[in-house]
Structure formats: structure tokens, C-alpha cells
Amino acid sequence: MVRPVQTRPPLSRLALLISVTVSLLAIAILARELTGWSKAGSYPDRAFAQDLAQDIPALSQSPAFDAQPVRRCINVAAALEAPPDEDWGYTIRVDDFSRIRAAGFDTIRLPVKWSAYTGPGPDYRIDPAFLARVDRYVAEAMRRDLQVILNVHHFDEFNSRPDAEEARLRAIWTQLSRYFKGRDAGLIFELLNEPHFEAVTLDNGRVVDQDYSHPIGIARMNRINRQLSRLIRADHPDRWIVMGSSQWGNPYPLFEGVDGVRFAPDPDPRVITTFHYYEPIAFTHQAMEFSGYPPFPRRWGTARDQRDIADVFAEVARFRAAGGHNMPVLLGEFGASTETPTAQRQAYNRLLRRLAEHHAMGWCAFDFASPTFGLFDTDRNSWDQALLETLIDP
């Protein structure tokens, strides 16, 4: 819309001086802000980190937090969910599990791209060597007193052709259920990472949204969650099972839904509801090659920024309390990338962790040592201590 030209009476000399001064001050502030975003981690206003930390509400931890099945968790990513012929910048070293436990985490989440290691249908047999490799990591982590959340990650074919790939998903869980039968209770199953159906390819080649403009996606995951959890229960009557909804695992299917259809888990006392949170995505994924987002154009962390996130967590808490759900909830992924200015990355992690604990939700930070979101430097074998302390109190 083109704004009409407006006329105004001439300014007095004093008013003109004030106007020019305010304009110069605004330009100076803008220049400082823009230069501060020129390089991640080099924000020139050092007081900003302290001021922002004070702005974040001192949320108290719920007394029920320590009773959650998963409390302080970290994703061990960029390793087993990478395709077989790709290096995503991190290879699991079993001693890293000791470092994670010593830092204060009680659980790791192990993302695995099982779909890249299955044979042809109808059996979709998982490569035995790969399965044994994953099993070794599970055993080594649990030997170090860590719980392990084992999931199906990056099943891209299922997201684009869910009807055609559903049999493979079921076959994967049939095999995993049988293979890990009888294992320690510290092994937790997560059915599917971030399912999303906004670009489903139909048999006629047409691509349609079944996630945001239609309730098919949420309804599909309600059905699949029920089927897979009942399949697993035959071998694991008491094991914790983590499940979420569609729309990339976002929280909105829990309390908003589409056309009246919402996430509806089975009334199983050993089920954990999960959601992921990275909003605003243009902030948490800024300046990353794969994301396409430019550097975020302003400082993140205003009172409104914090309130927007707090409102979502409150809605998730209301979902848990409503309808007799009252089940554990896990914030399964959250974080800001290594390209995010350091002070704001710290503030973001701290806020989400405190909100989760305030609402008695376990959390699982993303992630341990990947080049894009990692908190640990494998070359130096050291944590980013300031970031670690946003999650684990020193």
C-alpha cells in the first residue's frame, strides 16, 4: 500500500534539534545492532547477556519434575540418523556417554535412520550389522547409568508417501520390539520423529497438504501411534513409549488441531507425550546453510518473545491436565544453532529449560556435538560451559 504524502507545519529550532538528536540516536542503535549480528558469538554489548538473563522470569521448578521418567536429556545427533554414505560431522565415541553422564544428564536420545538400512518388502529386514552397532551404543550408554530413548528418525519416504511406507514402519518396529525384548527398563522407545504430511505425493503424482489444511495427518498419527504401541506391548508390557503428533512434532496438534481433530494418545500409563520447539524458526535456524534463513534481524529475548513461548508451554500443560491425560510430557528437541549470537542462544536454552521444569516436563536438548547445534567440542573434548550451565545448574 502506498502511503499518501503528509504535510506538517515547520518545526521550531528546539524541536528540530530534538528531532535530529533522536534520529541520530536511532541510527546509532541500529548500527550497533546490525554490526553485532555480523558474527555469531561476538555481540558487542556484553551487558545484553546479563540484562536478558535478568529479564527471563525466575520460574520455579515444579515439585513433580523429579518424578518424571525422563528429566535432563540430550540428543546424540548427527551420527546414526545420517544416511550411510554421508558424514554429518559427529561419530559416536562411547566415552562421550561418560562425559554426558558426568555433566548431569540422565538420558540420551538416540536418533536412528533405520529406513536407510532395511531390505526389500515385505520383510524389510534391518541390516544385522547396523542393528548390532546400534545395540552396542545402547548398551554402552546404559552401562554408564544413562537411559536411552531409541527412535525412528528421518523416515523421509514415510513423510512423502505415508500409505505406501506404513508397512515398512510397522516392520521396523516389529523387529526392534523383538530384538530388544527383555532389556533393562532404562531403554525407552520413541515411535517416530517429527512426522509431517504437508507435501504428500498421491498415486496420481499430485502433491497435497494433509497436515495443516486437512486433519488427515493428525488422524493418521493417532491411528499409527495406537497400532505401534499395541504391537510393542506384546513384547514390552511395561516399557515407556514416547509418541507425538504430526506437523513436524510441533505442539499445536495437542491443543489446537485441525478441524476439531487433535492428538489423542491411548490411555496407557506408560506413554510419554512429546513435542519439539524451535520457534521462532528464523531465529533458531538463522544463517545455516541447510535452512535458508538469513541472520535474524533483531535481538531475540524481549518480554513479548518470552511470553509467546510461555503461552505455548502453558497450553501444553493444559492439554496434559485435560481429558484425563495427565501423562508425562517430554520436550524432545529444542535449541538454537551455533550460528546464533552466544548471549541469545544461552537465553533461549535457559528459558525453554525453565519453562519445561516449571510445568514438570522432561526435556531433551538438541544437541550434544553436531556442528550445527552442538554444546560439546569433540576436538577439545570440552563443553561450552556457559551453554551447559543454561541446562544444568553448576
C-alpha positions in Angstrom: 0.0 0.0 0.0 1.4 3.4 -1.0 1.1 5.9 1.8 -0.1 9.5 0.9 2.4 12.3 1.3 1.6 14.2 4.5 2.5 17.9 5.2 3.2 19.3 8.6 4.0 22.8 10.0 7.6 23.8 10.2 9.5 22.8 13.3 10.8 25.2 15.9 14.6 25.3 16.3 14.4 23.4 19.6 12.0 20.8 18.1 14.2 20.4 15.1 17.2 19.8 17.4 15.4 17.2 19.4 14.2 15.5 16.2 17.7 15.4 14.7 19.1 14.1 18.0 16.5 11.3 18.3 17.2 10.4 14.6 20.9 10.1 15.2 20.4 8.1 18.3 18.1 5.7 16.4 20.7 5.3 13.7 23.4 4.6 16.2 21.4 2.0 17.9 20.5 0.4 14.6 24.1 0.4 13.5 25.3 -1.3 16.8 22.6 -3.9 16.4 23.4 -4.7 12.8 27.2 -4.9 13.5 26.5 -7.1 16.5 24.9 -9.7 14.2 27.8 -9.8 11.8 29.3 -12.8 13.5 27.7 -15.4 15.8 29.1 -15.2 19.3 30.6 -11.7 19.0 27.8 -9.5 20.2 29.5 -6.2 21.2 27.1 -5.3 24.0 28.3 -7.5 26.8 25.7 -6.2 29.2 23.0 -7.6 27.0 23.6 -11.2 28.2 23.3 -10.1 31.8 20.2 -7.9 31.2 18.4 -10.6 29.2 19.1 -13.2 31.8 17.5 -10.9 34.4 14.5 -10.4 32.2 13.8 -14.1 31.9 11.4 -14.9 34.7 12.8 -16.9 37.6 10.5 -19.8 37.1 10.4 -22.3 39.9 10.8 -26.0 39.2 7.7 -28.0 39.8 7.9 -30.5 42.7 6.7 -33.1 40.2 9.6 -32.6 37.8 11.9 -35.1 39.6 9.3 -37.8 39.3 9.3 -37.6 35.5 10.6 -40.7 33.7 12.9 -38.5 31.6 14.2 -35.3 33.2 17.5 -34.0 31.8 18.3 -35.4 28.4 20.5 -34.6 25.4 20.2 -35.7 21.8 23.2 -37.6 20.5 22.6 -36.4 16.9 24.3 -36.2 13.5 25.6 -39.8 13.8 23.1 -42.6 13.4 20.5 -40.6 11.6 22.8 -39.6 8.7 22.5 -41.6 5.5 25.1 -44.4 5.2 27.2 -42.5 2.7 27.2 -39.2 4.4 29.2 -37.7 7.3 27.3 -35.1 9.3 30.2 -34.1 11.5 30.0 -36.4 14.5 30.8 -40.1 15.1 29.7 -41.6 18.4 32.5 -42.3 20.8 31.5 -44.5 23.8 33.5 -42.3 26.2 31.2 -39.5 25.3 28.5 -41.2 27.2 30.6 -40.9 30.4 31.0 -37.2 29.7 27.3 -36.7 29.2 26.5 -38.5 32.5 29.2 -36.6 34.4 27.7 -33.4 33.2 24.4 -34.2 34.9 22.2 -35.6 32.2 20.2 -38.7 33.0 19.1 -39.7 29.5 20.3 -39.6 25.9 18.0 -39.6 22.8 19.5 -41.7 20.0 18.1 -40.7 16.6 18.5 -43.5 14.1 17.6 -43.6 10.4 16.5 -47.2 10.3 14.9 -46.8 6.9 18.3 -46.5 5.2 19.2 -50.0 6.5 16.2 -52.0 5.6 15.9 -54.6 2.8 13.1 -55.0 0.4 9.5 -55.8 1.4 7.5 -57.5 2.6 10.0 -58.3 5.4 12.1 -55.0 5.3 14.8 -56.8 7.2 17.1 -54.5 9.1 20.8 -54.9 8.3 22.1 -57.1 11.2 25.5 -55.4 11.3 23.8 -52.0 11.7 21.4 -53.3 14.3 24.3 -54.7 16.3 26.2 -51.4 16.0 23.2 -49.5 17.5 22.8 -52.1 20.2 26.4 -51.6 21.2 25.8 -47.9 21.7 22.6 -48.6 23.6 24.4 -51.0 25.9 27.4 -48.7 26.5 25.2 -45.8 27.4 23.1 -47.8 29.8 26.2 -49.2 31.3 27.1 -45.6 32.2 23.8 -45.1 34.0 22.1 -43.3 31.2 18.6 -44.0 30.0 18.3 -44.3 26.2 15.5 -43.1 24.0 15.7 -45.1 20.8 13.7 -43.7 17.9 12.9 -43.9 14.2 14.4 -40.8 12.7 14.4 -39.1 9.3 12.0 -41.6 7.7 11.6 -39.2 4.7 9.8 -41.7 2.5 7.1 -42.1 5.0 6.5 -38.4 5.2 6.0 -38.1 1.5 4.2 -41.4 0.8 2.8 -42.5 4.1 0.3 -45.0 2.8 3.0 -46.8 0.7 5.5 -46.8 3.6 3.4 -47.6 6.5 4.1 -51.4 6.2 7.9 -50.7 6.4 7.4 -48.6 9.6 5.4 -51.4 11.1 8.1 -53.9 10.1 10.9 -51.8 11.6 9.1 -51.7 15.0 8.2 -55.4 14.8 11.9 -56.2 14.5 13.1 -53.7 17.1 10.4 -54.9 19.6 11.5 -58.5 19.3 15.3 -57.7 19.3 15.2 -55.6 22.4 12.7 -57.8 24.3 13.8 -58.2 27.9 16.2 -55.3 28.1 16.5 -53.1 31.1 13.7 -50.6 31.8 16.1 -47.7 31.0 15.6 -48.3 27.3 12.7 -46.2 26.0 11.1 -46.4 22.6 10.1 -43.4 20.6 7.8 -44.3 17.7 8.6 -41.7 15.0 10.5 -38.4 14.9 8.7 -35.4 13.5 6.2 -36.9 11.1 4.9 -34.3 8.7 2.5 -34.6 5.8 2.3 -31.1 4.2 3.6 -32.5 0.9 2.2 -36.0 0.4 2.6 -37.4 -3.1 -0.6 -39.3 -4.2 -0.6 -42.2 -6.6 -1.5 -39.9 -9.4 1.5 -37.8 -8.8 -0.4 -34.9 -7.2 1.2 -33.3 -4.1 -1.2 -32.3 -1.4 -1.2 -30.9 2.2 -2.6 -33.4 4.7 -1.2 -31.7 7.7 -2.2 -28.0 8.1 -5.3 -27.6 5.9 -6.7 -31.1 6.5 -6.9 -33.3 9.6 -5.7 -36.4 7.8 -2.2 -36.0 9.2 -3.1 -35.8 12.8 -5.7 -38.6 12.5 -3.1 -40.8 10.7 -0.6 -40.4 13.6 -3.3 -41.1 16.2 -4.1 -44.4 14.4 -0.4 -45.3 13.9 0.5 -44.5 17.4 -2.2 -46.8 18.7 -1.2 -49.6 16.4 2.5 -49.4 17.0 2.2 -49.1 20.8 0.0 -52.1 20.9 2.4 -54.1 18.7 5.2 -53.2 21.1 3.2 -54.0 24.2 3.1 -57.7 23.2 6.9 -57.8 24.0 7.2 -54.9 26.4 4.2 -54.6 28.7 5.8 -52.0 30.9 8.3 -50.2 28.8 8.0 -46.4 28.4 6.9 -45.4 24.9 7.3 -41.9 23.6 4.8 -40.6 20.9 3.9 -37.3 19.3 1.8 -36.0 16.5 2.3 -34.7 13.0 3.2 -31.1 11.8 6.9 -31.8 12.4 6.3 -32.7 16.1 5.1 -29.2 16.9 2.9 -28.8 20.0 -0.1 -27.4 18.1 -1.8 -30.7 17.3 -2.0 -31.2 21.1 -4.2 -28.2 21.8 -5.3 -26.6 18.5 -5.6 -29.5 16.0 -7.2 -29.1 12.6 -11.0 -29.1 12.0 -11.6 -30.5 15.5 -9.1 -33.4 15.2 -6.3 -33.3 17.9 -3.6 -35.5 19.2 -5.3 -38.4 21.0 -2.9 -40.9 22.7 -4.1 -44.1 24.2 -4.9 -44.0 27.9 -1.7 -46.1 28.5 0.0 -45.4 31.9 3.5 -45.9 30.3 3.2 -43.4 27.5 5.1 -40.1 27.2 3.7 -37.4 25.0 6.5 -35.5 23.2 6.7 -32.2 21.3 9.6 -30.2 19.8 10.1 -26.5 19.9 12.3 -24.3 17.8 10.2 -21.1 17.4 10.8 -18.6 16.1 12.4 -20.9 13.5 14.0 -17.9 11.7 15.9 -17.2 15.0 16.9 -20.7 16.0 17.9 -21.8 12.4 19.4 -18.5 11.2 22.4 -18.3 8.9 22.6 -22.1 8.4 23.3 -23.5 5.0 20.5 -26.0 5.0 17.8 -23.7 6.5 17.9 -20.8 4.1 17.2 -18.3 6.9 19.4 -15.1 6.9 20.8 -13.7 10.2 17.9 -12.8 12.5 17.2 -9.0 12.0 17.0 -8.1 15.7 17.9 -9.1 19.2 15.8 -12.0 20.4 14.6 -12.0 24.0 12.1 -9.3 24.6 9.3 -9.7 27.1 6.9 -10.5 24.2 9.4 -13.1 22.8 9.4 -14.8 26.2 5.6 -14.6 26.7 4.9 -16.1 23.3 6.9 -19.2 24.3 5.5 -19.3 27.8 1.9 -19.3 26.4 2.6 -22.3 24.3 4.0 -24.3 27.2 1.0 -23.3 29.3 -1.2 -24.7 26.6 0.7 -28.0 26.5 0.3 -28.2 30.3 -3.5 -27.6 30.0 -3.6 -30.4 27.4 -1.9 -32.7 29.8 -4.4 -31.9 32.6 -7.5 -32.1 30.4 -9.5 -35.1 29.4 -7.8 -37.4 31.9 -4.5 -37.5 30.0 -2.3 -36.5 32.9 0.7 -38.3 31.3 4.3 -37.4 31.3 5.4 -34.8 28.7 8.8 -34.6 27.1 10.2 -31.6 25.3 12.0 -33.9 22.9 14.1 -31.3 21.0 14.9 -27.6 21.5 17.8 -25.3 21.0 19.3 -22.6 18.8 22.1 -23.2 16.3 25.8 -22.5 16.6 25.2 -19.5 14.2 23.1 -17.8 16.9 24.7 -15.0 18.9 26.0 -16.6 22.0 24.1 -14.5 24.6 20.8 -15.1 22.9 21.5 -18.8 22.4 22.1 -19.1 26.1 19.0 -17.1 27.0 16.8 -19.2 24.7 18.0 -22.5 26.1 17.6 -21.3 29.6 14.1 -20.1 29.1 12.9 -23.3 27.5 14.5 -25.5 30.1 13.0 -23.4 32.9 9.6 -23.5 31.3 9.7 -27.2 30.9 10.8 -27.8 34.5 8.2 -25.3 35.8 5.5 -27.4 34.1 7.0 -30.7 35.2 8.0 -31.6 31.7 11.2 -33.5 31.0 13.5 -32.0 28.3 16.0 -33.2 25.8 18.3 -30.5 24.4 19.5 -30.5 20.8 22.3 -31.5 20.7 25.5 -33.0 22.1 28.2 -32.5 19.5 26.9 -31.8 16.0 28.5 -28.9 14.0 25.1 -27.2 13.8 23.6 -27.3 17.3 26.3 -29.0 19.4 27.2 -28.0 23.0 30.4 -30.1 23.1 33.6 -29.6 21.1 35.0 -33.0 20.2 38.4 -31.6 19.1 39.0 -30.1 22.5 36.9 -32.7 24.4 35.2 -29.9 26.3 31.7 -28.5 26.9 30.7 -25.0 26.1 30.5 -24.4 29.8 28.3 -21.3 29.6 25.8 -23.1 27.4 25.9 -26.2 29.6 25.0 -24.1 32.6 21.9 -22.9 30.9 20.7 -26.5 31.2 22.4 -28.0 34.2 22.9 -25.8 37.3 26.6 -25.6 38.3 
